[in-house]
Amino acid sequence: MIIEKTDIATICKNDGKSIELFFKDFSENYTTFADNNIIIEFSDGKGEEKQNILLFLQYSKGHRNNGMSFVIVIDGIDIDDISDEIIIVPTLVEAHDIIEMENIERDLGF
């Protein structure tokens, strides 16, 4: 797993592992970036099944309940088949936009 910190989020990038192995790495390192907005970035999600993405649902719920953003970047997944409690976007730019909008909403008290 490759971890990159930006001014608005910590980006966790898959370094070519299966989603299951990436999830294991993510789980082991979660406490080191739990206080930041998180972007999970998969370069190519084609062929991945939704149950693999849903591994991150528990983290998404908890992170969002703590007032932080949690966004997964993956292309090739039908977002209509995924729970509304997990945010999935196809590009990193869209992930940054989501986090900026959620930061504004939090600042306004929504």
OpenMM code with the backbone's topology and positions (N, CA, C; nanometers):
from openmm import Vec3, app, unit

residues = "MET ILE ILE GLU LYS THR ASP ILE ALA THR ILE CYS LYS ASN ASP GLY LYS SER ILE GLU LEU PHE PHE LYS ASP PHE SER GLU ASN TYR THR THR PHE ALA ASP ASN ASN ILE ILE ILE GLU PHE SER ASP GLY LYS GLY GLU GLU LYS GLN ASN ILE LEU LEU PHE LEU GLN TYR SER LYS GLY HIS ARG ASN ASN GLY MET SER PHE VAL ILE VAL ILE ASP GLY ILE ASP ILE ASP ASP ILE SER ASP GLU ILE ILE ILE VAL PRO THR LEU VAL GLU ALA HIS ASP ILE ILE GLU MET GLU ASN ILE GLU ARG ASP LEU GLY PHE".split()
positions = [
    Vec3(0.0848, -0.1173, 0.0000),
    Vec3(0.0000, 0.0000, 0.0000),
    Vec3(0.0894, 0.1237, 0.0000),
    Vec3(0.0540, 0.2175, -0.0831),
    Vec3(0.1263, 0.3444, -0.0911),
    Vec3(0.0404, 0.4508, -0.0232),
    Vec3(0.0985, 0.5218, 0.0732),
    Vec3(0.0248, 0.6244, 0.1473),
    Vec3(0.0818, 0.7603, 0.1109),
    Vec3(-0.0080, 0.8505, 0.0715),
    Vec3(0.0315, 0.9867, 0.0333),
    Vec3(-0.0589, 1.0848, 0.1070),
    Vec3(0.0011, 1.1794, 0.1755),
    Vec3(-0.0779, 1.2810, 0.2464),
    Vec3(-0.0837, 1.4079, 0.1626),
    Vec3(-0.2041, 1.4640, 0.1509),
    Vec3(-0.2230, 1.5910, 0.0833),
    Vec3(-0.2808, 1.6894, 0.1853),
    Vec3(-0.3100, 1.8091, 0.1401),
    Vec3(-0.3637, 1.9088, 0.2316),
    Vec3(-0.5063, 1.8773, 0.2762),
    Vec3(-0.5812, 1.7949, 0.2006),
    Vec3(-0.7184, 1.7665, 0.2418),
    Vec3(-0.7456, 1.6200, 0.2749),
    Vec3(-0.6524, 1.5298, 0.2449),
    Vec3(-0.6801, 1.3880, 0.2689),
    Vec3(-0.5525, 1.3045, 0.2700),
    Vec3(-0.5676, 1.1854, 0.3234),
    Vec3(-0.4651, 1.0832, 0.3107),
    Vec3(-0.5121, 0.9888, 0.2009),
    Vec3(-0.4268, 0.9685, 0.1015),
    Vec3(-0.4618, 0.8828, -0.0116),
    Vec3(-0.3894, 0.7495, 0.0062),
    Vec3(-0.4660, 0.6424, 0.0089),
    Vec3(-0.4107, 0.5077, 0.0193),
    Vec3(-0.4261, 0.4430, -0.1176),
    Vec3(-0.3128, 0.4156, -0.1811),
    Vec3(-0.3143, 0.3608, -0.3170),
    Vec3(-0.2798, 0.2129, -0.3142),
    Vec3(-0.3505, 0.1388, -0.3963),
    Vec3(-0.3204, -0.0022, -0.4115),
    Vec3(-0.1954, -0.0155, -0.4979),
    Vec3(-0.1027, -0.0956, -0.4519),
    Vec3(0.0217, -0.1147, -0.5266),
    Vec3(0.0206, -0.2456, -0.6053),
    Vec3(-0.0952, -0.2782, -0.6600),
    Vec3(-0.1066, -0.3951, -0.7468),
    Vec3(-0.1546, -0.5210, -0.6785),
    Vec3(-0.1868, -0.5127, -0.5516),
    Vec3(-0.2347, -0.6290, -0.4786),
    Vec3(-0.3834, -0.6503, -0.5066),
    Vec3(-0.4323, -0.7666, -0.4700),
    Vec3(-0.5766, -0.7898, -0.4761),
    Vec3(-0.6427, -0.6986, -0.3728),
    Vec3(-0.7707, -0.6748, -0.3903),
    Vec3(-0.8404, -0.5883, -0.2951),
    Vec3(-0.8385, -0.6501, -0.1559),
    Vec3(-0.8465, -0.7821, -0.1473),
    Vec3(-0.8442, -0.8474, -0.0172),
    Vec3(-0.7123, -0.8221, 0.0566),
    Vec3(-0.5999, -0.8329, -0.0137),
    Vec3(-0.4698, -0.8064, 0.0490),
    Vec3(-0.4525, -0.6586, 0.0806),
    Vec3(-0.4994, -0.5734, -0.0086),
    Vec3(-0.4937, -0.4295, 0.0167),
    Vec3(-0.5760, -0.3955, 0.1407),
    Vec3(-0.6943, -0.4566, 0.1530),
    Vec3(-0.7799, -0.4329, 0.2691),
    Vec3(-0.7084, -0.4734, 0.3982),
    Vec3(-0.6370, -0.5849, 0.3953),
    Vec3(-0.5626, -0.6293, 0.5129),
    Vec3(-0.4570, -0.5254, 0.5515),
    Vec3(-0.3812, -0.4759, 0.4530),
    Vec3(-0.2818, -0.3709, 0.4793),
    Vec3(-0.3480, -0.2453, 0.5341),
    Vec3(-0.4594, -0.2074, 0.4722),
    Vec3(-0.5321, -0.0881, 0.5144),
    Vec3(-0.5768, -0.1018, 0.6599),
    Vec3(-0.6346, -0.2165, 0.6935),
    Vec3(-0.6837, -0.2400, 0.8298),
    Vec3(-0.5714, -0.2304, 0.9320),
    Vec3(-0.4558, -0.2852, 0.8978),
    Vec3(-0.3417, -0.2832, 0.9897),
    Vec3(-0.2866, -0.1427, 1.0102),
    Vec3(-0.3017, -0.0551, 0.9116),
    Vec3(-0.2448, 0.0800, 0.9191),
    Vec3(-0.3482, 0.1889, 0.9464),
    Vec3(-0.4739, 0.1528, 0.9584),
    Vec3(-0.5823, 0.2508, 0.9686),
    Vec3(-0.5605, 0.3534, 1.0803),
    Vec3(-0.5144, 0.3104, 1.1944),
    Vec3(-0.5004, 0.4032, 1.3074),
    Vec3(-0.4014, 0.5156, 1.2804),
    Vec3(-0.3088, 0.4958, 1.1865),
    Vec3(-0.2092, 0.6003, 1.1582),
    Vec3(-0.2679, 0.7174, 1.0805),
    Vec3(-0.3810, 0.6966, 1.0138),
    Vec3(-0.4426, 0.8058, 0.9378),
    Vec3(-0.5918, 0.8193, 0.9654),
    Vec3(-0.6384, 0.7646, 1.0772),
    Vec3(-0.7808, 0.7665, 1.1108),
    Vec3(-0.8347, 0.9067, 1.1366),
    Vec3(-0.7473, 1.0018, 1.1680),
    Vec3(-0.7924, 1.1385, 1.1967),
    Vec3(-0.7939, 1.2275, 1.0727),
    Vec3(-0.7757, 1.1702, 0.9568),
    Vec3(-0.7741, 1.2457, 0.8310),
    Vec3(-0.8884, 1.1995, 0.7412),
    Vec3(-0.9243, 1.2855, 0.6463),
    Vec3(-1.0108, 1.2398, 0.5380),
    Vec3(-0.9330, 1.1327, 0.4623),
    Vec3(-1.0024, 1.0311, 0.4137),
    Vec3(-0.9338, 0.9198, 0.3481),
    Vec3(-0.9870, 0.8999, 0.2067),
    Vec3(-0.8934, 0.8814, 0.1150),
    Vec3(-0.9254, 0.8418, -0.0221),
    Vec3(-0.8566, 0.7083, -0.0459),
    Vec3(-0.9350, 0.6091, -0.0844),
    Vec3(-0.8809, 0.4793, -0.1229),
    Vec3(-0.8767, 0.4801, -0.2751),
    Vec3(-0.7590, 0.4614, -0.3327),
    Vec3(-0.7466, 0.4696, -0.4785),
    Vec3(-0.7046, 0.3362, -0.5388),
    Vec3(-0.7916, 0.2856, -0.6240),
    Vec3(-0.7609, 0.1681, -0.7048),
    Vec3(-0.7442, 0.2171, -0.8471),
    Vec3(-0.6341, 0.1846, -0.9094),
    Vec3(-0.6098, 0.2356, -1.0446),
    Vec3(-0.7042, 0.1752, -1.1458),
    Vec3(-0.7445, 0.0504, -1.1245),
    Vec3(-0.8330, -0.0142, -1.2207),
    Vec3(-0.9199, -0.1143, -1.1478),
    Vec3(-1.0486, -0.0871, -1.1451),
    Vec3(-1.1396, -0.1760, -1.0752),
    Vec3(-1.2107, -0.2738, -1.1649),
    Vec3(-1.1771, -0.2727, -1.2898),
    Vec3(-1.2442, -0.3626, -1.3819),
    Vec3(-1.2227, -0.5064, -1.3379),
    Vec3(-1.3315, -0.5786, -1.3308),
    Vec3(-1.3243, -0.7172, -1.2894),
    Vec3(-1.3403, -0.7372, -1.1399),
    Vec3(-1.3385, -0.6307, -1.0625),
    Vec3(-1.3583, -0.6440, -0.9181),
    Vec3(-1.5068, -0.6587, -0.8894),
    Vec3(-1.5365, -0.7368, -0.7907),
    Vec3(-1.6746, -0.7589, -0.7531),
    Vec3(-1.7111, -0.6680, -0.6369),
    Vec3(-1.8412, -0.6363, -0.6294),
    Vec3(-1.8837, -0.5393, -0.5289),
    Vec3(-1.8570, -0.5862, -0.3872),
    Vec3(-1.8617, -0.7170, -0.3597),
    Vec3(-1.8359, -0.7624, -0.2230),
    Vec3(-1.6937, -0.7307, -0.1796),
    Vec3(-1.6002, -0.7208, -0.2758),
    Vec3(-1.4639, -0.6814, -0.2412),
    Vec3(-1.4586, -0.5354, -0.1981),
    Vec3(-1.5331, -0.4519, -0.2649),
    Vec3(-1.5387, -0.3098, -0.2282),
    Vec3(-1.6101, -0.2930, -0.0946),
    Vec3(-1.7107, -0.3770, -0.0707),
    Vec3(-1.7869, -0.3661, 0.0528),
    Vec3(-1.7061, -0.4043, 0.1771),
    Vec3(-1.5865, -0.4586, 0.1592),
    Vec3(-1.4979, -0.4817, 0.2729),
    Vec3(-1.4720, -0.3510, 0.3476),
    Vec3(-1.4722, -0.2404, 0.2736),
    Vec3(-1.4410, -0.1097, 0.3317),
    Vec3(-1.5616, -0.0417, 0.3952),
    Vec3(-1.6793, -0.1030, 0.3880),
    Vec3(-1.8019, -0.0406, 0.4378),
    Vec3(-1.7936, -0.0071, 0.5858),
    Vec3(-1.7415, -0.0973, 0.6670),
    Vec3(-1.7326, -0.0698, 0.8108),
    Vec3(-1.6458, 0.0523, 0.8392),
    Vec3(-1.5368, 0.0663, 0.7657),
    Vec3(-1.4501, 0.1830, 0.7852),
    Vec3(-1.5184, 0.3097, 0.7356),
    Vec3(-1.5876, 0.2996, 0.6241),
    Vec3(-1.6577, 0.4155, 0.5697),
    Vec3(-1.7618, 0.4669, 0.6691),
    Vec3(-1.8420, 0.3780, 0.7230),
    Vec3(-1.9452, 0.4175, 0.8204),
    Vec3(-1.8836, 0.4837, 0.9424),
    Vec3(-1.7852, 0.4171, 1.0014),
    Vec3(-1.7227, 0.4696, 1.1218),
    Vec3(-1.6528, 0.6016, 1.0987),
    Vec3(-1.5834, 0.6112, 0.9871),
    Vec3(-1.5090, 0.7324, 0.9565),
    Vec3(-1.6035, 0.8502, 0.9350),
    Vec3(-1.7103, 0.8256, 0.8612),
    Vec3(-1.8070, 0.9321, 0.8341),
    Vec3(-1.8831, 0.9697, 0.9613),
    Vec3(-1.9102, 0.8738, 1.0493),
    Vec3(-1.9759, 0.9039, 1.1764),
    Vec3(-1.8870, 0.9892, 1.2662),
    Vec3(-1.7565, 0.9828, 1.2445),
    Vec3(-1.6619, 1.0653, 1.3207),
    Vec3(-1.6364, 1.2005, 1.2553),
    Vec3(-1.7164, 1.2353, 1.1543),
    Vec3(-1.7064, 1.3672, 1.0927),
    Vec3(-1.5963, 1.3813, 0.9903),
    Vec3(-1.5540, 1.2706, 0.9335),
    Vec3(-1.4490, 1.2748, 0.8324),
    Vec3(-1.5011, 1.2123, 0.7031),
    Vec3(-1.4357, 1.2435, 0.5927),
    Vec3(-1.4748, 1.1901, 0.4626),
    Vec3(-1.3993, 1.0615, 0.4319),
    Vec3(-1.4670, 0.9730, 0.3588),
    Vec3(-1.4090, 0.8452, 0.3176),
    Vec3(-1.4588, 0.8187, 0.1762),
    Vec3(-1.3684, 0.8206, 0.0792),
    Vec3(-1.4064, 0.8081, -0.0615),
    Vec3(-1.3207, 0.7005, -0.1273),
    Vec3(-1.3833, 0.6172, -0.2088),
    Vec3(-1.3107, 0.5149, -0.2836),
    Vec3(-1.3094, 0.5542, -0.4304),
    Vec3(-1.1914, 0.5530, -0.4905),
    Vec3(-1.1752, 0.5832, -0.6328),
    Vec3(-1.1551, 0.4514, -0.7051),
    Vec3(-1.2529, 0.4175, -0.7871),
    Vec3(-1.2446, 0.2944, -0.8649),
    Vec3(-1.3357, 0.3093, -0.9860),
    Vec3(-1.2855, 0.2707, -1.0984),
    Vec3(-1.3634, 0.2782, -1.2215),
    Vec3(-1.4045, 0.1366, -1.2599),
    Vec3(-1.5204, 0.1237, -1.3182),
    Vec3(-1.5645, -0.0070, -1.3639),
    Vec3(-1.6596, -0.0767, -1.2691),
    Vec3(-1.7014, -0.0088, -1.1628),
    Vec3(-1.7979, -0.0650, -1.0683),
    Vec3(-1.9289, 0.0110, -1.0859),
    Vec3(-2.0396, -0.0605, -1.0927),
    Vec3(-2.1710, 0.0035, -1.1018),
    Vec3(-2.2090, 0.0532, -0.9628),
    Vec3(-2.2048, 0.1850, -0.9436),
    Vec3(-2.2286, 0.2412, -0.8105),
    Vec3(-2.3716, 0.2206, -0.7628),
    Vec3(-2.4625, 0.1902, -0.8548),
    Vec3(-2.5998, 0.1629, -0.8143),
    Vec3(-2.6112, 0.0314, -0.7388),
    Vec3(-2.5119, -0.0555, -0.7517),
    Vec3(-2.5117, -0.1840, -0.6820),
    Vec3(-2.4434, -0.1770, -0.5458),
    Vec3(-2.3935, -0.0595, -0.5098),
    Vec3(-2.3186, -0.0424, -0.3849),
    Vec3(-2.4027, 0.0368, -0.2855),
    Vec3(-2.3851, 0.0082, -0.1581),
    Vec3(-2.4564, 0.0769, -0.0513),
    Vec3(-2.4349, 0.2285, -0.0596),
    Vec3(-2.5377, 0.3039, -0.0227),
    Vec3(-2.5272, 0.4497, -0.0194),
    Vec3(-2.4334, 0.4982, 0.0906),
    Vec3(-2.3953, 0.4091, 0.1793),
    Vec3(-2.3092, 0.4466, 0.2907),
    Vec3(-2.1618, 0.4477, 0.2535),
    Vec3(-2.1327, 0.4178, 0.1293),
    Vec3(-1.9949, 0.4210, 0.0829),
    Vec3(-1.9910, 0.5042, -0.0455),
    Vec3(-1.8999, 0.5995, -0.0511),
    Vec3(-1.8911, 0.6888, -0.1670),
    Vec3(-1.7857, 0.6353, -0.2625),
    Vec3(-1.8284, 0.6128, -0.3867),
    Vec3(-1.7388, 0.5642, -0.4912),
    Vec3(-1.7433, 0.6608, -0.6074),
    Vec3(-1.6263, 0.7004, -0.6542),
    Vec3(-1.6147, 0.7882, -0.7704),
    Vec3(-1.5111, 0.7289, -0.8661),
    Vec3(-1.5199, 0.7648, -0.9949),
    Vec3(-1.4270, 0.7059, -1.0917),
    Vec3(-1.2900, 0.7724, -1.1015),
    Vec3(-1.2735, 0.8952, -1.0486),
    Vec3(-1.1449, 0.9642, -1.0630),
    Vec3(-1.1010, 1.0283, -0.9313),
    Vec3(-0.9713, 1.0503, -0.9204),
    Vec3(-0.9148, 1.1150, -0.8030),
    Vec3(-0.9616, 1.2602, -0.7912),
    Vec3(-0.9789, 1.3271, -0.9034),
    Vec3(-1.0276, 1.4661, -0.9024),
    Vec3(-1.1658, 1.4725, -0.8393),
    Vec3(-1.2523, 1.3779, -0.8754),
    Vec3(-1.3866, 1.3754, -0.8170),
    Vec3(-1.3816, 1.3455, -0.6673),
    Vec3(-1.2883, 1.2624, -0.6247),
    Vec3(-1.2735, 1.2342, -0.4820),
    Vec3(-1.2365, 1.3610, -0.4053),
    Vec3(-1.1438, 1.4387, -0.4603),
    Vec3(-1.1068, 1.5660, -0.3974),
    Vec3(-1.2262, 1.6602, -0.3928),
    Vec3(-1.3039, 1.6654, -0.4998),
    Vec3(-1.4233, 1.7518, -0.5030),
    Vec3(-1.5239, 1.7112, -0.3955),
    Vec3(-1.5463, 1.5816, -0.3798),
    Vec3(-1.6392, 1.5319, -0.2772),
    Vec3(-1.5927, 1.5748, -0.1389),
    Vec3(-1.4645, 1.5578, -0.1122),
    Vec3(-1.4123, 1.5940, 0.0196),
    Vec3(-1.4242, 1.7441, 0.0436),
    Vec3(-1.3946, 1.8238, -0.0569),
    Vec3(-1.4089, 1.9690, -0.0410),
    Vec3(-1.5533, 2.0069, -0.0134),
    Vec3(-1.6481, 1.9439, -0.0836),
    Vec3(-1.7905, 1.9736, -0.0593),
    Vec3(-1.8316, 1.9296, 0.0813),
    Vec3(-1.7869, 1.8130, 0.1241),
    Vec3(-1.8219, 1.7662, 0.2584),
    Vec3(-1.7581, 1.8533, 0.3659),
    Vec3(-1.6370, 1.9035, 0.3419),
    Vec3(-1.5752, 1.9962, 0.4373),
    Vec3(-1.6572, 2.1233, 0.4498),
    Vec3(-1.7052, 2.1746, 0.3390),
    Vec3(-1.7899, 2.2951, 0.3413),
    Vec3(-1.9182, 2.2665, 0.4178),
    Vec3(-1.9820, 2.1514, 0.3910),
    Vec3(-2.1050, 2.1147, 0.4622),
    Vec3(-2.0814, 2.1059, 0.6129),
    Vec3(-1.9694, 2.0465, 0.6520),
    Vec3(-1.9383, 2.0356, 0.7948),
    Vec3(-1.9164, 2.1740, 0.8558),
    Vec3(-1.8481, 2.2625, 0.7825),
    Vec3(-1.8247, 2.3984, 0.8319),
    Vec3(-1.9555, 2.4745, 0.8490),
    Vec3(-2.0528, 2.4450, 0.7630),
    Vec3(-2.1832, 2.5111, 0.7708),
    Vec3(-2.2794, 2.4429, 0.8692),
    Vec3(-2.2372, 2.3295, 0.9234),
    Vec3(-2.3191, 2.2604, 1.0235),
    Vec3(-2.4218, 2.1643, 0.9681),
    Vec3(-2.4058, 2.1227, 0.8442),
    Vec3(-2.4998, 2.0259, 0.7866),
    Vec3(-2.4653, 1.8863, 0.8285),
] * unit.nanometer
topology = app.Topology()
chain = topology.addChain("A")
for resn in residues:
    res = topology.addResidue(resn, chain)
    for name in ("N", "CA", "C"):
        topology.addAtom(name, app.Element.getBySymbol(name[0]), res)
